[in-house]
Amino acid sequence: MTEAWTVGRVVSWAADDFRRRGIESPRFEAELLLAYALKIDRMHVIIEPTRPLDDGELARYRELIRRRRSGEPVAYIRGEKEFYGRVFHIDKRVLVPRPDTEILVETALRRTMASSMGGRYLDLCTGSGCVAVSLARERPTCKVFAVDLSPDALAVAVTNAIRLGAVFQMAFLLGDLFESLAGLAGLRFELITANPPYIADPEFAALPADVRGFEPRMALTGGPDGLAVLRRVVAGARARLRPGGVLAVEMGAGQAEGVKALFAEAGFTDIAVDNDYGGHERVVSGCTT
């Protein structure tokens, strides 16, 4: 008699398959994909290992496994990713939000405590809107302006703002960094955040296959040294910040000294670096005078 394909058995099989292919967190991903195939949450996958699967459920799961084997990120397959305690819609138009980017939100919130009521915030390179929407939800009396060069990315950000109840606090601007504010000459902000492309062009080929093969390159690479967009963000930010305003940017590994120098050259003070969950320098922030 053939052994039945139960939840526990099929997850173990998929996790072993993913492990052989070098996928990080193979069991976690196997559980997430099965939960998506069965339209249940991951906890039920864990607590119901003896539940048998019918042919239709197995077929749906096999198709998801096939997509993951091709390198497609789990977040794109599921169409969502959790960030800062909220679930964001994600697809190939935007980067997959990383947990380390939550440090950008944490830094921004911590450094604007004194101006947390009724402030104006600007999020450049907003992508999925994960940073901008998180700031809006955490600071419900503030107005958040979200900017992106990609109309496709901005559409995803709008969708997330609507889904997560932040849209009435937000404005969405299409354009290249501060050029998007050309019609708002007198507008100044208490906070500017940015998670710009910061991978050096020569390093793109060495990125994991599920990154370089699926995520939008324009949101990843930042010129020969990775700092092309960061330079423009830092150089233009001071003119758009109020006195005492804060600029906070995410950066790549090994870029902290260079980014701190950019802040100093632009006249920022109280420059600080915050580490990500892995202990790597991830966010640089500074104040205007």
ABEGO torsion letter per residue (X at the ends): XBBBBBAAAAAAAAAAAAAAAGBBGAAAAAAAAAAAAAGBBAAAAAABAABBBBAAAAAAAAAAAAAAAAGBBAAAAAGBBBBGGBBBBBBAABBBBBAAAAAAAAAAAAAAAAAABGBBBBBBGAEAGAAAAAAAAABAABBBBBBBABAAAAAAAAAAAAAAGAAAABBBBBEBEAAAAAABAABBBABBBBBBBABBAAAAAABBAAAAAABBAAAABAEAAGAAAAAAAAAAAAAABBBGBBBBBBBBBGAAAAAAAAAAAAGBBGBBBBBBAAGBBABBBBBBX
